[in-house]
Amino acid sequence: MVKIRLSRTGRKHYHTFRIIAAESKSPRDGRFIEILGSYNPNLKTDAEKVILKKDRLEFWLGKGAQPSDTVWTLLRKQGINKLTTRGLRKQAGASA
């Protein structure tokens, strides 16, 4: 199963994260399939904190990838919610 989750990068006391698609059994900072964006909690505004590749993110959500709770929170702030995800899965099913 593919999970969309955070992978930690950055230096000590200044953490940054990548939003990645990875197999659920892969380690947190280990092997991943694709980088879908980044999250830097150290910046001031929410618009600067999260950078997403929306087309690739929608692709993986359409294929049934499960986001972690933290990633769901970040996606909701960017305007992607569970209804959007259901629509993407229906579109992927219709085109397959």
Backbone torsions as a table, in degrees:
resi	resn	phi	psi	omega
1	MET	NA	139.6	180.0
2	VAL	-93.2	132.1	177.2
3	LYS	-115.4	145.7	171.3
4	ILE	-104.3	118.0	-173.8
5	ARG	-148.5	178.8	-179.8
6	LEU	-94.6	143.7	173.5
7	SER	-123.6	128.0	-172.5
8	ARG	-79.6	135.0	174.2
9	THR	-134.7	-173.5	178.0
10	GLY	93.3	-176.6	-177.1
11	ARG	-105.4	179.6	-179.8
12	LYS	-61.7	132.4	179.8
13	HIS	67.6	7.7	176.2
14	TYR	-142.7	73.9	-174.9
15	HIS	-79.6	139.8	167.7
16	THR	-129.7	161.9	-175.5
17	PHE	-134.9	149.9	169.0
18	ARG	-101.6	142.8	170.9
19	ILE	-95.8	118.7	-171.7
20	ILE	-127.6	158.9	167.3
21	ALA	-103.7	125.3	-176.4
22	ALA	-146.1	157.1	171.5
23	GLU	-62.4	144.4	-175.6
24	SER	-64.0	-24.1	-177.7
25	LYS	-91.0	-3.8	178.6
26	SER	-73.7	149.1	177.2
27	PRO	-65.6	160.3	-175.5
28	ARG	-53.9	-49.7	-177.5
29	ASP	-103.4	17.3	-176.2
30	GLY	-94.4	-140.8	-174.0
31	ARG	-63.6	138.0	177.1
32	PHE	-139.4	165.2	-178.3
33	ILE	-89.2	-47.3	-174.8
34	GLU	-156.9	146.9	173.8
35	ILE	-88.8	125.1	-176.5
36	LEU	-106.0	-7.8	179.8
37	GLY	163.8	-166.8	179.0
38	SER	-144.7	158.9	179.3
39	TYR	-138.1	122.9	178.5
40	ASN	-122.3	97.9	-176.8
41	PRO	-70.5	-6.3	-176.8
42	ASN	-84.0	-12.8	-179.9
43	LEU	-81.4	161.2	-171.2
44	LYS	-78.9	-48.1	-174.2
45	THR	-98.5	150.6	-179.6
46	ASP	-63.2	-33.0	-179.3
47	ALA	-63.5	-34.6	-179.8
48	GLU	-81.6	-26.0	-173.4
49	LYS	-66.5	-40.3	-173.5
50	VAL	-114.3	127.1	173.9
51	ILE	-121.7	123.7	-176.1
52	LEU	-122.4	147.7	166.3
53	LYS	-94.7	88.7	-170.3
54	LYS	-60.6	-39.1	-178.4
55	ASP	-63.4	-42.8	179.3
56	ARG	-72.3	-35.1	177.0
57	LEU	-63.5	-44.2	177.7
58	GLU	-64.0	-36.1	176.7
59	PHE	-58.7	-50.8	-177.4
60	TRP	-67.9	-38.6	177.1
61	LEU	-65.0	-36.3	176.9
62	GLY	-65.7	-30.4	178.3
63	LYS	-81.2	-5.4	176.6
64	GLY	100.6	13.9	177.4
65	ALA	-65.8	141.3	-177.1
66	GLN	-102.3	116.8	176.4
67	PRO	-74.4	149.9	174.2
68	SER	-72.0	168.3	-179.4
69	ASP	-60.6	-41.6	179.9
70	THR	-65.4	-41.5	179.2
71	VAL	-66.8	-37.5	176.2
72	TRP	-57.6	-43.6	179.7
73	THR	-61.1	-44.1	179.3
74	LEU	-65.2	-39.7	-179.7
75	LEU	-67.0	-40.4	178.1
76	ARG	-60.0	-40.1	178.3
77	LYS	-65.4	-24.0	178.5
78	GLN	-93.3	0.4	176.0
79	GLY	94.7	11.3	177.0
80	ILE	-105.4	120.9	-178.0
81	ASN	-127.2	-174.8	-175.8
82	LYS	-66.5	-32.4	177.1
83	LEU	-65.9	-41.1	176.4
84	THR	-60.8	-42.1	-179.0
85	THR	-64.1	-43.1	178.0
86	ARG	-60.5	-41.8	177.8
87	GLY	-62.1	-39.7	178.8
88	LEU	-65.3	-39.0	179.4
89	ARG	-66.9	-38.2	177.8
90	LYS	-64.4	-42.6	178.3
91	GLN	-62.4	-42.2	-179.7
92	ALA	-65.6	-38.5	178.7
93	GLY	-67.6	-35.9	-179.5
94	ALA	-71.5	-34.1	-177.9
95	SER	-84.4	-14.0	-177.5
96	ALA	-82.2	NA	NA
